[in-house]
């Protein structure tokens, strides 16, 4: 299964049997509302706090993925997920509701593909038949923890991004119908010494480049193998930086084939500054929008590279640099190419 130093190839091709994607009212007004399974008309979800609302989003995404499949919840061996909030409580509390054996993860916004990669690895090795892989985020809970409460009305620079309110879950199985997971490259920590928590895209771009370069090298392929290379939430600043770095490294991906979830979910007039962010950003856009297009035959092979900034409020207060990471997962339609 291991090739090179940091890449897994899944010969048994675990299948994405079903997905669940849930969003809030801001996402409902974005560019891809038809790619969500469920959209809410307020950010509270009838809960007492934003964190509890985030938990509800995660529970709904998991329940939808199970309902859309032909299996029962009791057939799911593990739930692998995470989020941004302290001690990943929304995900852990959702796991309690699900009642499924649970792995809790934190790779910030890279958690979506970390969880999918681990799900595929476990299933490929025969460690499970069905695994739920999911993440969530909530704009108000993330703002309260990492920046300022929204009631404060703090102004942000144009490099800042908007955290997605939503949750995305994939039900991965040993066999069945659906897109297949063919490989994953696990990222390394990349720390360029950046300290600005309002420029996550710029901080994460080198990590994305490092993982893409490692993936192509270790799989002995070039970027033309994929119809799209999709980054998680580099947004405008990070996408431009990463394209420049890729070019310097001799990887010339055409701009139209190098897309970012953070630039896909919202409209330009929604005033999200550089674009979207949050673990749910890559999850809902990949599991909804891009997998729908893949199933419709628009393309056959995609590489999803989710990026994460691994800082905390405390590390920012202590003026530590922001370590970043990117995990890549390749997903294919399973259709034979002509």
ChimeraX attribute file (.defattr): number of C-alpha atoms within 10 A of each C-alpha:
attribute: neighborCount
match mode: 1-to-1
recipient: residues
	/A:1	12
	/A:2	13
	/A:3	14
	/A:4	13
	/A:5	11
	/A:6	15
	/A:7	23
	/A:8	22
	/A:9	20
	/A:10	20
	/A:11	12
	/A:12	18
	/A:13	22
	/A:14	28
	/A:15	27
	/A:16	29
	/A:17	23
	/A:18	23
	/A:19	30
	/A:20	28
	/A:21	31
	/A:22	31
	/A:23	29
	/A:24	23
	/A:25	15
	/A:26	20
	/A:27	22
	/A:28	20
	/A:29	14
	/A:30	16
	/A:31	14
	/A:32	17
	/A:33	21
	/A:34	12
	/A:35	21
	/A:36	22
	/A:37	18
	/A:38	18
	/A:39	19
	/A:40	17
	/A:41	12
	/A:42	11
	/A:43	20
	/A:44	18
	/A:45	16
	/A:46	11
	/A:47	13
	/A:48	9
	/A:49	14
	/A:50	22
	/A:51	20
	/A:52	20
	/A:53	23
	/A:54	31
	/A:55	26
	/A:56	25
	/A:57	31
	/A:58	33
	/A:59	26
	/A:60	22
	/A:61	28
	/A:62	30
	/A:63	17
	/A:64	22
	/A:65	27
	/A:66	23
	/A:67	15
	/A:68	13
	/A:69	16
	/A:70	11
	/A:71	15
	/A:72	9
	/A:73	18
	/A:74	10
	/A:75	13
	/A:76	19
	/A:77	15
	/A:78	21
	/A:79	27
	/A:80	26
	/A:81	30
	/A:82	31
	/A:83	33
	/A:84	28
	/A:85	22
	/A:86	11
	/A:87	13
	/A:88	18
	/A:89	18
	/A:90	26
	/A:91	32
	/A:92	22
	/A:93	16
	/A:94	22
	/A:95	23
	/A:96	12
	/A:97	12
	/A:98	16
	/A:99	13
	/A:100	19
	/A:101	13
	/A:102	18
	/A:103	16
	/A:104	17
	/A:105	20
	/A:106	22
	/A:107	24
	/A:108	27
	/A:109	33
	/A:110	32
	/A:111	33
	/A:112	41
	/A:113	32
	/A:114	31
	/A:115	28
	/A:116	27
	/A:117	24
	/A:118	17
	/A:119	28
	/A:120	34
	/A:121	23
	/A:122	17
	/A:123	22
	/A:124	23
	/A:125	14
	/A:126	11
	/A:127	15
	/A:128	19
	/A:129	18
	/A:130	27
	/A:131	29
	/A:132	29
	/A:133	31
	/A:134	34
	/A:135	37
	/A:136	37
	/A:137	34
	/A:138	30
	/A:139	20
	/A:140	23
	/A:141	23
	/A:142	23
	/A:143	14
	/A:144	15
	/A:145	14
	/A:146	17
	/A:147	15
	/A:148	15
	/A:149	14
	/A:150	12
	/A:151	8
	/A:152	8
	/A:153	8
	/A:154	9
	/A:155	8
	/A:156	11
	/A:157	10
	/A:158	15
	/A:159	20
	/A:160	23
	/A:161	26
	/A:162	23
	/A:163	24
	/A:164	28
	/A:165	30
	/A:166	35
	/A:167	34
	/A:168	36
	/A:169	35
	/A:170	31
	/A:171	26
	/A:172	29
	/A:173	26
	/A:174	22
	/A:175	16
	/A:176	14
	/A:177	13
	/A:178	19
	/A:179	23
	/A:180	26
	/A:181	30
	/A:182	23
	/A:183	26
	/A:184	29
	/A:185	29
	/A:186	21
	/A:187	25
	/A:188	17
	/A:189	17
	/A:190	20
	/A:191	18
	/A:192	16
	/A:193	11
	/A:194	17
	/A:195	18
	/A:196	16
	/A:197	19
	/A:198	16
	/A:199	19
	/A:200	26
	/A:201	31
	/A:202	22
	/A:203	30
	/A:204	30
	/A:205	31
	/A:206	25
	/A:207	28
	/A:208	31
	/A:209	22
	/A:210	21
	/A:211	26
	/A:212	24
	/A:213	17
	/A:214	21
	/A:215	30
	/A:216	16
	/A:217	13
	/A:218	16
	/A:219	16
	/A:220	10
	/A:221	11
	/A:222	14
	/A:223	19
	/A:224	13
	/A:225	13
	/A:226	18
	/A:227	18
	/A:228	22
	/A:229	24
	/A:230	26
	/A:231	30
	/A:232	34
	/A:233	36
	/A:234	34
	/A:235	28
	/A:236	21
	/A:237	20
	/A:238	25
	/A:239	24
	/A:240	16
	/A:241	18
	/A:242	22
	/A:243	20
	/A:244	15
	/A:245	18
	/A:246	20
	/A:247	12
	/A:248	10
	/A:249	12
	/A:250	9
	/A:251	17
	/A:252	15
	/A:253	16
	/A:254	13
	/A:255	12
	/A:256	9
	/A:257	15
	/A:258	16
	/A:259	20
	/A:260	26
	/A:261	28
	/A:262	29
	/A:263	23
	/A:264	20
	/A:265	26
	/A:266	23
	/A:267	15
	/A:268	14
	/A:269	8
	/A:270	13
	/A:271	12
	/A:272	19
	/A:273	17
	/A:274	24
	/A:275	30
	/A:276	27
	/A:277	30
	/A:278	32
	/A:279	34
	/A:280	35
	/A:281	32
	/A:282	34
	/A:283	34
	/A:284	35
	/A:285	24
	/A:286	26
	/A:287	20
	/A:288	24
	/A:289	20
	/A:290	20
	/A:291	25
	/A:292	14
	/A:293	14
	/A:294	19
	/A:295	16
	/A:296	11
	/A:297	11
	/A:298	13
	/A:299	17
	/A:300	22
	/A:301	24
	/A:302	23
	/A:303	25
	/A:304	28
	/A:305	33
	/A:306	34
	/A:307	37
	/A:308	32
	/A:309	23
	/A:310	20
	/A:311	18
	/A:312	18
	/A:313	12
	/A:314	10
	/A:315	13
	/A:316	15
	/A:317	8
	/A:318	9
	/A:319	12
	/A:320	15
	/A:321	18
	/A:322	24
	/A:323	20
	/A:324	28
	/A:325	29
	/A:326	34
	/A:327	32
	/A:328	31
	/A:329	26
	/A:330	22
	/A:331	24
	/A:332	24
	/A:333	22
	/A:334	18
	/A:335	14
	/A:336	7
	/A:337	7
	/A:338	3
